């Protein structure tokens, strides 16, 4: 999914984006911790494991990465096994 207005600098705005991503993937929403915000700000990615979700999940982790494209910032989501 693309979010053209997001960047590493705006990690405080990730709550609504995380909600939109989880809704689109039909997932329960994970807990967004300070660790996740720091990972996004410093490394442009973070991973949510089963311990971060209140509901059971059918995969090992949810990885979110910020990919810059043509001068804009956008984010992508992928589920890993």
C-alpha positions, 0 to 999 in steps of 0.5 A, spaced: 500 500 500 502 506 498 501 512 503 505 518 499 505 523 505 508 519 510 516 519 511 521 517 517 520 524 520 512 523 521 512 516 525 508 519 530 502 519 524 503 511 524 497 510 528 491 511 523 496 508 517 497 502 521 489 501 522 488 502 515 493 497 513 490 492 518 483 493 516 485 492 508 489 486 510 483 483 515 488 483 521 487 485 528 491 491 530 498 490 533 500 494 539 505 500 536 510 501 541 516 506 542 520 500 539 516 500 533 516 508 532 524 508 533 525 503 528 521 506 523 525 513 524 532 510 524 531 504 520 525 505 515 522 499 517 519 495 523 516 488 525 510 486 529 511 479 532 505 475 534 507 478 541 505 485 539 498 482 537 492 481 541 489 476 537 492 470 534 495 471 527 497 466 522 504 468 520 510 469 523 511 477 523 508 483 519 513 487 517 512 495 515 517 498 511 518 506 508 520 506 501 522 513 498 520 513 491 522 519 486 523 524 491 516 522 495 516 518 501 511 512 501 510 505 505 509 498 503 507 493 507 509 485 507 507 479 511 513 474 512 513 467 514 
